[in-house]
Amino acid sequence: MAFLLTKKPTFPTLKAGKPELREACLRMADLGDRLVARAREAGALRQDAAGADIFALMNAAAWISEHMSKEQADRLVNLTMNGLLAPTIN
């Protein structure tokens, strides 16, 4: 999310005029980064996954759920989750 706030010109509301929204988004991004870091430390999430990745994928999942069948959306979310989870050692 922090990337979106600093790099994407498509979010003018976050860049100007709404400081409370910007602050809320920055807090949410910080919390997401900390949650992802804890999941990586616990071995539950791939080491190369970042908070910004999770937020982007959540947005994609929301879009998918509105534009595709439930079965297709479930399949794509499952594929994504399987790619994010840390590999298990047998």
Residue frames as a rotation matrix with the C-alpha (Angstrom) as fourth column:
MET 1
0.573 0.820 0.000 0.00
0.820 -0.573 0.000 0.00
0.000 0.000 -1.000 0.00
ALA 2
0.308 -0.526 -0.793 2.84
0.211 -0.775 0.596 2.39
-0.928 -0.351 -0.128 0.75
PHE 3
-0.718 -0.552 0.423 3.95
0.494 0.024 0.869 1.89
-0.490 0.833 0.256 -2.84
LEU 4
-0.057 0.792 0.607 0.52
0.965 -0.113 0.238 2.93
0.257 0.600 -0.758 -4.07
LEU 5
0.722 0.369 -0.585 0.62
0.582 -0.782 0.225 6.06
-0.374 -0.503 -0.779 -1.95
THR 6
0.175 -0.762 -0.623 3.98
-0.053 -0.639 0.767 7.19
-0.983 -0.101 -0.152 -3.29
LYS 7
-0.744 -0.648 0.164 4.24
0.050 0.190 0.981 5.83
-0.666 0.738 -0.109 -6.84
LYS 8
-0.498 0.613 0.614 0.79
0.865 0.406 0.296 5.56
-0.068 0.678 -0.732 -8.40
PRO 9
-0.988 0.135 -0.069 -0.71
-0.140 -0.987 0.077 8.77
-0.058 0.086 0.995 -9.81
THR 10
-0.483 0.858 -0.177 -4.09
0.087 0.248 0.965 7.02
0.871 0.451 -0.194 -10.07
PHE 11
0.096 0.486 -0.869 -4.74
0.942 0.239 0.237 7.66
0.323 -0.841 -0.435 -6.38
PRO 12
-0.404 -0.298 0.865 -5.00
0.209 -0.951 -0.230 11.46
0.891 0.088 0.446 -6.21
THR 13
0.631 0.699 0.336 -7.29
-0.208 -0.264 0.942 11.34
0.747 -0.664 -0.021 -3.16
LEU 14
0.783 -0.383 -0.490 -4.59
0.621 0.522 0.585 9.63
0.032 -0.763 0.646 -1.16
LYS 15
-0.211 -0.953 0.218 -1.92
0.937 -0.260 -0.233 12.07
0.279 0.155 0.948 -2.28
ALA 16
-0.948 -0.102 0.303 -3.81
0.060 -0.988 -0.145 15.30
0.314 -0.119 0.942 -1.67
GLY 17
-0.403 0.846 0.350 -6.85
-0.566 -0.531 0.631 16.60
0.719 0.057 0.692 0.16
LYS 18
0.713 0.691 -0.118 -7.58
-0.367 0.511 0.777 13.67
0.597 -0.511 0.618 2.49
PRO 19
-0.279 -0.932 0.232 -4.81
-0.738 0.053 -0.673 13.43
0.615 -0.359 -0.702 5.10
GLU 20
-0.049 0.303 0.952 -6.93
-0.874 0.449 -0.187 11.24
-0.484 -0.841 0.243 7.39
LEU 21
0.933 0.359 -0.036 -7.42
-0.318 0.773 -0.548 8.71
-0.169 0.523 0.836 4.59
ARG 22
0.396 -0.874 -0.283 -3.72
-0.408 0.109 -0.907 8.79
0.823 0.474 -0.313 3.77
GLU 23
-0.373 -0.542 0.753 -2.81
-0.906 0.036 -0.422 8.26
0.202 -0.839 -0.504 7.43
ALA 24
0.404 0.598 0.693 -5.28
-0.689 0.696 -0.199 5.37
-0.602 -0.397 0.693 7.73
CYS 25
0.941 -0.085 -0.328 -3.81
-0.213 0.603 -0.769 3.74
0.263 0.794 0.549 4.62
LEU 26
0.008 -0.999 0.050 -0.27
-0.597 -0.045 -0.801 4.16
0.802 -0.024 -0.596 5.94
ARG 27
-0.228 -0.015 0.974 -1.29
-0.932 0.292 -0.214 2.58
-0.281 -0.956 -0.080 9.26
MET 28
0.771 0.575 0.275 -2.97
-0.451 0.797 -0.402 -0.28
-0.450 0.186 0.873 7.42
ALA 29
0.678 -0.599 -0.427 0.14
-0.302 0.303 -0.904 -0.79
0.671 0.741 0.024 5.26
ASP 30
-0.292 -0.808 0.512 2.34
-0.838 -0.042 -0.544 -0.83
0.462 -0.587 -0.665 8.37
LEU 31
0.082 0.413 0.907 0.10
-0.796 0.575 -0.190 -3.38
-0.600 -0.706 0.376 10.08
GLY 32
0.947 0.282 -0.152 0.06
-0.310 0.682 -0.662 -5.50
-0.083 0.675 0.733 6.91
ASP 33
0.288 -0.926 -0.245 3.85
-0.515 0.066 -0.854 -5.38
0.807 0.372 -0.458 6.67
ARG 34
-0.403 -0.428 0.809 4.20
-0.915 0.166 -0.367 -6.45
0.023 -0.888 -0.458 10.30
LEU 35
0.470 0.660 0.587 1.69
-0.618 0.720 -0.315 -9.28
-0.631 -0.214 0.746 9.85
VAL 36
0.895 -0.197 -0.401 3.49
-0.263 0.492 -0.830 -10.53
0.361 0.848 0.388 6.74
ALA 37
-0.084 -0.985 0.151 6.85
-0.731 -0.042 -0.681 -10.33
0.677 -0.168 -0.717 8.54
ARG 38
-0.200 0.074 0.977 5.49
-0.877 0.432 -0.212 -12.43
-0.438 -0.899 -0.021 11.41
ALA 39
0.825 0.535 0.180 4.08
-0.380 0.763 -0.524 -14.99
-0.417 0.364 0.833 8.96
ARG 40
0.579 -0.703 -0.413 7.47
-0.386 0.209 -0.898 -15.19
0.718 0.679 -0.151 7.21
GLU 41
-0.330 -0.729 0.599 9.29
-0.879 0.006 -0.477 -15.56
0.344 -0.684 -0.643 10.55
ALA 42
0.086 0.469 0.879 6.90
-0.736 0.625 -0.261 -18.36
-0.672 -0.624 0.399 11.53
GLY 43
-0.846 -0.489 0.212 7.66
-0.206 0.667 0.716 -20.15
-0.492 0.562 -0.665 8.27
ALA 44
-0.073 0.924 0.375 4.06
0.428 0.368 -0.825 -19.89
-0.901 0.100 -0.422 7.06
LEU 45
0.895 0.381 -0.232 4.72
0.018 -0.550 -0.835 -17.51
-0.446 0.743 -0.499 4.17
ARG 46
0.536 -0.716 0.448 7.32
0.789 0.237 -0.566 -17.41
0.299 0.657 0.692 1.43
GLN 47
-0.003 -0.659 -0.752 10.33
0.800 -0.453 0.394 -15.29
-0.600 -0.601 0.528 2.33
ASP 48
-0.879 -0.385 0.281 9.96
0.473 -0.638 0.607 -13.12
-0.054 0.667 0.743 -0.78
ALA 49
0.066 0.965 0.252 6.33
0.840 -0.190 0.509 -12.14
0.539 0.178 -0.823 -0.06
ALA 50
-0.939 -0.342 0.015 5.76
0.296 -0.832 -0.469 -8.52
0.173 -0.436 0.883 0.97
GLY 51
-0.461 0.788 -0.409 2.87
0.380 -0.242 -0.893 -6.63
-0.802 -0.567 -0.188 2.48
ALA 52
-0.354 0.292 -0.888 2.34
-0.709 -0.703 0.052 -4.74
-0.610 0.648 0.456 -0.78
ASP 53
-0.897 0.019 -0.442 1.99
-0.305 0.699 0.647 -8.09
0.321 0.715 -0.621 -2.56
ILE 54
-0.749 0.630 -0.206 -0.76
0.637 0.598 -0.487 -9.16
-0.184 -0.496 -0.849 -0.18
PHE 55
-0.267 0.661 -0.701 -2.68
-0.018 -0.731 -0.682 -5.90
-0.964 -0.169 0.207 -0.58
ALA 56
-0.545 0.027 -0.838 -2.43
-0.813 -0.258 0.521 -6.11
-0.202 0.966 0.162 -4.38
LEU 57
-0.916 0.182 -0.359 -3.65
0.037 0.926 0.375 -9.71
0.400 0.330 -0.855 -4.31
MET 58
-0.578 0.758 -0.304 -6.53
0.541 0.077 -0.837 -8.81
-0.611 -0.648 -0.455 -1.98
ASN 59
-0.248 0.464 -0.850 -7.61
-0.545 -0.792 -0.274 -6.13
-0.801 0.396 0.449 -4.45
ALA 60
-0.719 -0.067 -0.692 -7.33
-0.659 0.381 0.648 -8.63
0.220 0.922 -0.318 -7.30
ALA 61
-0.902 0.400 -0.159 -9.40
0.429 0.873 -0.234 -11.19
0.045 -0.280 -0.959 -5.35
ALA 62
-0.354 0.804 -0.478 -12.10
0.151 -0.455 -0.877 -8.61
-0.923 -0.382 0.040 -4.75
TRP 63
-0.313 0.194 -0.930 -12.20
-0.858 -0.477 0.189 -7.75
-0.407 0.857 0.315 -8.45
ILE 64
-0.897 -0.084 -0.434 -12.25
-0.297 0.841 0.451 -11.42
0.327 0.534 -0.780 -9.43
SER 65
-0.785 0.616 -0.066 -15.15
0.485 0.545 -0.684 -12.15
-0.385 -0.569 -0.727 -7.09
GLU 66
-0.106 0.762 -0.639 -17.20
-0.174 -0.647 -0.743 -9.45
-0.979 0.033 0.201 -8.81
HIS 67
0.052 0.041 -0.998 -16.36
-0.936 -0.347 -0.063 -10.39
-0.349 0.937 0.020 -12.40
MET 68
-0.621 -0.287 -0.730 -16.04
-0.567 0.808 0.164 -14.18
0.542 0.515 -0.664 -12.50
SER 69
0.439 0.765 -0.472 -18.00
-0.206 0.597 0.775 -17.17
0.874 -0.243 0.420 -11.37
LYS 70
0.690 -0.132 0.711 -17.60
-0.718 -0.009 0.696 -18.29
-0.086 -0.991 -0.101 -7.77
GLU 71
0.872 -0.355 0.336 -15.84
0.332 0.935 0.126 -21.45
-0.359 0.001 0.933 -8.95
GLN 72
0.486 -0.709 0.511 -13.35
0.562 -0.195 -0.804 -19.53
0.670 0.678 0.303 -11.09
ALA 73
0.431 -0.289 0.855 -12.72
-0.564 -0.826 0.004 -17.01
0.705 -0.484 -0.519 -8.29
ASP 74
0.833 -0.097 0.545 -12.19
-0.439 0.485 0.756 -19.79
-0.338 -0.869 0.361 -5.74
ARG 75
0.785 -0.554 0.278 -9.79
0.619 0.723 -0.308 -21.57
-0.030 0.413 0.910 -8.08
LEU 76
0.352 -0.667 0.656 -7.71
0.262 -0.603 -0.754 -18.43
0.899 0.437 -0.038 -8.67
VAL 77
0.523 -0.145 0.840 -7.59
-0.767 -0.511 0.389 -17.55
0.373 -0.847 -0.378 -4.98
ASN 78
0.896 -0.193 0.400 -6.50
-0.067 0.832 0.551 -21.12
-0.439 -0.520 0.733 -4.14
LEU 79
0.616 -0.710 0.341 -3.78
0.685 0.269 -0.678 -20.99
0.389 0.651 0.652 -6.79
THR 80
0.318 -0.473 0.822 -2.56
-0.244 -0.879 -0.411 -17.70
0.916 -0.070 -0.394 -5.37
MET 81
0.688 -0.018 0.725 -2.59
-0.725 -0.012 0.688 -18.93
-0.003 -1.000 -0.021 -1.78
ASN 82
0.897 -0.368 0.245 -0.72
0.341 0.928 0.147 -22.09
-0.282 -0.048 0.958 -2.72
GLY 83
0.420 -0.767 0.485 1.93
0.559 -0.203 -0.804 -19.94
0.715 0.609 0.343 -4.37
LEU 84
0.323 -0.250 0.913 2.30
-0.520 -0.853 -0.050 -17.70
0.791 -0.458 -0.406 -1.30
LEU 85
0.932 0.090 0.351 2.52
-0.355 0.421 0.835 -20.38
-0.073 -0.902 0.425 1.36
ALA 86
-0.051 -0.994 0.096 5.96
-0.977 0.070 0.200 -21.49
-0.206 -0.083 -0.975 2.39
PRO 87
0.126 0.046 -0.991 6.88
-0.515 0.857 -0.025 -24.91
0.848 0.514 0.132 1.08
THR 88
0.746 0.151 0.648 6.54
-0.648 0.385 0.656 -27.67
-0.151 -0.910 0.385 3.65
ILE 89
-0.319 -0.904 -0.285 9.49
-0.877 0.395 -0.272 -29.87
0.359 0.163 -0.919 4.43
ASN 90
0.750 0.621 -0.227 8.64
-0.525 0.768 0.365 -33.57
0.401 -0.155 0.903 4.58
